[in-house]
C-alpha cells in the first residue's frame, strides 16, 4: 500500500490553494464574457388583428424563437400557426409606433419543444457589423436598413459600426484585437463584410469573429446575417438532442489565474453555452462544469473549429482540451 509523503501533501495543498484562488477570482473580478442581449422574440409587428395577420406574426415569432428560417413553414409547427390566436396575450405599441401582437412566450416555447424543435436562447450575442471599405453615405444607409431588416426577422441584435478593424498596413487586425475593439462598444462578436463599395449588389466576403473561433463565407448583405444565425442557433432535430445539460470538461495548459479567466471567457462565448463554472483545478489544468445545449456532444461539436482549445480526448471519452494562449 502506497503512502502519501511530504511531496504529495505539498502538491495537494498547492492544488487546493490554487482552486481557492480561482474561486475567489470568480467572485471578485469582473470577467468579461458573452452576456448577450435579450431579444423580445414574441412581440411582433402586425397589421390588424385578423386571424391571418396573427398567423403571419406567429410565423415570424417561430423563426425568431428557433433561429431557423424553415420554422415558418415547418409541418411540425403547423398547428401552432393554425392556432396562433389562442397564444395571444394582448396587443401593444412598438418602439417605432407600430402595432404589435404579444404572444405567450412560455406557452409557445412549450409547443415548440413538444414538436421536437430546438429553442434558441433569448440572450443572444450583440453582433457588430463592419463593411470595409466604408460605403458612401446613401449606400451605407441602404445597407444598414437591409441588415437591420434581416436581423430583426432572424432575431439577432446587431449594429452597423465603422469599427477600426484594419491596421496601418491595410490588412485586417488579428482576431483578438478586433474583438477587443468591439468590446469597447459592448459588442460580443464581429461580422466583417469586405467588398466593392461601388458595386453594392455584388457578393461580399464575410468573416464572423467570436472568442472561440472564426468562420468565413461569401454572399450578399442578407447572407451575412443569415449565415451568422445559422451558425449560432440550434439545428432542428429531436428535442432531447437540443436540451441543455451540464457536462464536465477538462482543460490542460491552464497555468494561472489569467489563463483561467481567459478559458472561462472562451467557454462562455461558445454558441449554445449558458454558463461555465470552475469545478476543480491543479497546477496545470482546470475542470469546468459547462451548461450547454446538447450536453457533451453539443460542446464537442461547437468547439470543433476552435483555434484556442484543441481537443485531446478520444471519441466517446469525457471532453478534454488543451488551451492555446495567444502568441
C-alpha positions in Angstrom: 0.0 0.0 0.0 1.4 3.4 -1.0 1.6 6.2 1.5 1.4 9.9 0.9 4.7 11.6 1.5 5.6 15.3 2.1 5.8 16.0 -1.6 2.4 14.5 -2.2 0.9 16.5 0.7 2.5 19.7 -0.6 1.1 19.2 -4.1 -2.3 18.7 -2.7 -2.0 21.9 -0.6 -0.9 23.8 -3.7 -3.8 22.4 -5.8 -6.2 23.3 -3.0 -4.8 26.8 -2.7 -4.9 27.2 -6.5 -8.6 26.2 -6.6 -9.4 28.6 -3.7 -7.7 31.4 -5.6 -9.7 30.7 -8.8 -13.0 30.7 -6.9 -12.0 33.9 -5.2 -11.2 35.4 -8.6 -14.6 34.3 -10.0 -16.3 36.2 -7.2 -14.1 39.2 -7.0 -13.2 40.2 -10.6 -15.5 41.2 -13.4 -14.8 38.7 -16.1 -16.0 40.0 -19.5 -18.0 37.3 -21.3 -20.8 37.0 -23.8 -23.6 38.3 -21.6 -25.6 38.9 -24.8 -28.8 40.9 -25.3 -32.3 39.7 -24.6 -34.4 39.6 -27.8 -38.1 40.2 -27.5 -39.0 37.2 -29.6 -42.7 37.2 -29.0 -43.5 40.9 -29.6 -44.2 41.0 -33.4 -45.4 43.8 -35.6 -48.8 43.1 -37.0 -51.2 44.7 -39.4 -54.6 44.3 -37.9 -56.0 41.6 -35.6 -57.4 39.2 -38.2 -56.7 35.5 -37.9 -54.5 35.7 -41.0 -52.5 38.6 -39.7 -51.9 36.9 -36.3 -50.8 33.7 -38.1 -48.3 35.6 -40.1 -47.0 37.2 -36.9 -46.7 33.7 -35.4 -44.6 32.5 -38.3 -42.2 35.4 -37.7 -42.1 34.6 -33.9 -41.3 30.9 -34.6 -38.4 31.9 -36.8 -37.1 34.2 -34.1 -37.7 31.7 -31.4 -35.8 28.8 -33.1 -33.4 30.9 -35.2 -34.4 28.7 -38.2 -35.9 30.1 -41.4 -37.7 26.9 -42.1 -39.7 27.2 -38.9 -42.2 29.5 -40.6 -43.4 26.6 -42.8 -42.3 23.6 -40.7 -45.1 20.9 -40.7 -44.2 20.0 -37.1 -45.2 23.6 -36.1 -48.2 23.9 -38.4 -50.7 23.5 -35.5 -49.0 26.4 -33.6 -49.5 28.7 -36.6 -53.1 27.5 -37.2 -54.0 28.1 -33.6 -52.0 31.3 -33.3 -54.9 33.3 -31.8 -55.1 31.2 -28.7 -51.4 32.1 -27.9 -52.2 35.9 -28.0 -51.6 37.7 -24.6 -52.5 41.1 -25.9 -51.6 43.9 -28.3 -49.2 46.8 -27.8 -47.5 49.7 -29.5 -43.9 49.1 -30.5 -40.8 51.4 -30.2 -41.5 53.0 -33.6 -45.2 53.4 -33.0 -46.1 50.2 -34.9 -48.9 47.9 -33.7 -47.6 44.7 -32.1 -49.1 41.4 -31.1 -47.7 39.9 -27.9 -47.7 36.1 -27.7 -47.5 33.9 -24.6 -43.8 33.0 -24.8 -43.9 30.2 -22.3 -46.8 28.5 -24.0 -45.2 28.8 -27.5 -41.9 27.6 -26.2 -43.6 24.5 -24.7 -45.4 23.9 -28.0 -42.1 24.2 -29.9 -40.4 21.7 -27.6 -43.3 19.3 -27.8 -42.9 19.4 -31.5 -39.3 18.2 -31.2 -37.8 21.5 -32.2 -35.0 23.4 -30.5 -35.3 26.8 -29.0 -32.6 29.5 -29.3 -31.6 31.2 -26.1 -33.2 34.6 -25.7 -29.9 36.2 -24.7 -28.0 36.4 -28.0 -24.6 37.9 -28.9 -24.7 41.5 -29.8 -23.0 41.5 -33.2 -21.2 44.5 -34.6 -21.3 44.5 -38.4 -18.4 46.2 -40.2 -18.4 46.9 -44.0 -14.9 47.5 -45.5 -14.1 49.7 -47.2 -16.7 52.1 -45.9 -19.6 52.8 -48.3 -20.8 56.3 -49.4 -23.4 57.7 -47.1 -26.5 56.8 -49.1 -25.2 53.3 -49.8 -24.3 52.8 -46.2 -27.8 53.8 -45.1 -29.4 51.4 -47.6 -27.1 48.6 -46.3 -28.0 49.4 -42.7 -31.7 49.2 -43.5 -31.3 45.8 -45.2 -29.0 44.3 -42.5 -31.4 45.5 -39.7 -34.4 44.1 -41.5 -32.9 40.6 -41.9 -31.5 40.7 -38.3 -35.0 41.6 -36.9 -36.5 38.7 -38.9 -34.0 36.2 -37.6 -33.8 37.6 -34.0 -30.2 38.7 -33.9 -29.2 42.0 -32.2 -26.8 43.9 -34.4 -25.4 47.4 -35.1 -23.5 48.6 -38.2 -20.5 50.5 -37.0 -17.3 52.0 -38.6 -15.2 49.9 -36.2 -11.4 50.1 -36.7 -10.5 46.6 -37.9 -7.8 47.5 -40.4 -4.2 48.3 -39.4 -1.9 50.9 -40.9 -0.6 48.3 -43.3 -4.1 47.9 -44.8 -4.5 44.4 -43.5 -7.1 43.2 -41.1 -6.1 43.3 -37.4 -5.6 40.0 -35.6 -8.9 38.5 -34.3 -8.1 39.3 -30.6 -7.5 42.9 -31.4 -10.8 43.1 -33.4 -12.7 41.6 -30.5 -11.1 43.9 -28.0 -12.1 46.8 -30.1 -15.7 45.5 -30.3 -15.8 45.1 -26.5 -15.4 48.8 -26.1 -18.7 49.3 -27.9 -20.4 46.5 -26.0 -20.1 44.0 -28.8 -19.9 40.3 -28.2 -18.7 39.3 -31.7 -17.8 41.0 -35.0 -19.1 40.3 -38.5 -17.0 41.8 -41.3 -18.1 42.1 -44.9 -15.5 43.0 -47.5 -16.4 44.0 -51.0 -16.6 46.8 -53.6 -18.4 49.8 -52.1 -19.2 51.0 -55.7 -20.9 47.7 -56.5 -23.3 47.1 -53.6 -25.2 44.3 -55.3 -22.2 42.0 -55.6 -21.3 39.4 -53.0 -19.2 40.2 -50.1 -16.5 38.2 -48.3 -17.9 37.6 -44.8 -16.0 36.7 -41.7 -17.5 36.1 -38.3 -15.2 36.6 -35.3 -16.1 35.1 -32.0 -14.0 34.3 -28.9 -13.9 30.6 -29.7 -13.4 30.6 -33.5 -13.8 32.4 -36.8 -15.6 31.4 -40.0 -15.8 32.9 -43.5 -18.2 32.6 -46.4 -19.4 34.6 -49.5 -22.8 36.2 -50.2 -24.9 39.3 -50.4 -25.9 41.5 -47.4 -28.7 39.3 -46.2 -26.3 36.2 -46.3 -24.1 37.9 -43.7 -26.9 37.8 -41.2 -28.5 34.6 -42.3 -25.3 32.5 -42.1 -24.4 34.0 -38.8 -27.7 33.0 -37.3 -27.4 29.6 -38.9 -24.1 29.1 -37.0 -25.4 30.3 -33.7 -28.9 28.8 -33.4 -29.6 25.2 -32.7 -30.0 22.7 -35.5 -33.5 21.3 -35.7 -34.0 17.8 -34.5 -35.2 15.8 -31.6 -36.0 17.8 -28.5 -33.7 15.7 -26.3 -30.8 16.4 -28.6 -31.3 20.1 -28.1 -31.9 20.0 -24.4 -29.4 21.8 -22.1 -27.2 19.6 -19.9 -24.2 20.2 -17.7 -21.0 18.4 -18.7 -17.6 18.5 -17.2 -14.7 19.4 -19.4 -11.0 19.3 -18.5 -8.7 22.0 -19.9 -5.0 21.4 -19.9 -2.4 24.2 -20.1 -4.2 26.4 -17.5 -1.2 27.6 -15.5 -2.5 30.5 -13.6 -5.4 32.9 -12.8 -5.0 34.8 -16.1 -5.3 31.5 -18.1 -8.3 30.5 -16.0 -10.1 33.8 -16.8 -9.3 33.5 -20.5 -10.5 29.9 -20.7 -13.8 30.8 -18.9 -14.4 33.6 -21.4 -13.7 31.2 -24.2 -16.1 28.6 -22.9 -18.9 31.1 -22.2 -18.5 32.5 -25.7 -19.3 29.2 -27.4 -22.7 29.1 -29.1 -25.1 27.1 -27.0 -23.2 27.5 -23.7 -25.2 29.2 -21.0 -22.6 29.1 -18.2 -19.1 27.7 -17.3 -18.0 27.4 -13.7 -14.8 26.2 -12.2 -15.1 22.7 -10.6 -11.6 21.6 -9.9 -8.0 22.6 -10.6 -4.4 21.7 -10.2 -1.2 23.4 -11.1 -1.5 22.8 -14.9 -5.2 22.1 -15.7 -8.7 23.0 -14.6 -12.1 21.3 -14.9 -15.2 23.3 -15.7 -18.9 22.4 -15.4 -20.4 23.7 -18.6 -24.1 24.0 -19.1 -24.5 23.7 -22.9 -27.2 22.8 -25.4 -26.8 19.2 -26.3 -24.5 18.3 -23.4 -21.1 16.9 -24.0 -21.8 16.1 -27.7 -23.0 19.6 -28.3 -19.9 21.1 -26.7 -17.6 18.9 -28.7 -19.4 19.9 -31.9 -19.4 23.6 -31.0 -15.6 23.6 -30.3 -14.7 21.7 -33.4 -13.4 24.9 -35.2 -11.8 26.5 -32.2 -8.1 27.5 -32.6 -7.6 28.2 -28.9 -9.0 25.0 -27.4 -7.6 21.8 -29.1 -9.3 18.5 -28.3 -7.0 15.9 -26.6 -9.7 13.3 -25.6 -10.8 10.4 -27.8 -14.3 10.0 -29.2 -16.7 8.8 -26.6 -14.4 9.9 -23.7 -15.2 12.8 -21.4 -14.3 16.0 -23.3 -10.8 17.3 -22.6 -8.9 20.1 -24.4 -5.5 21.9 -24.4 -5.6 25.7 -24.1 -3.5 27.5 -26.6 -2.7 31.1 -25.3 -2.3 33.8 -27.9 1.3 34.0 -29.0 
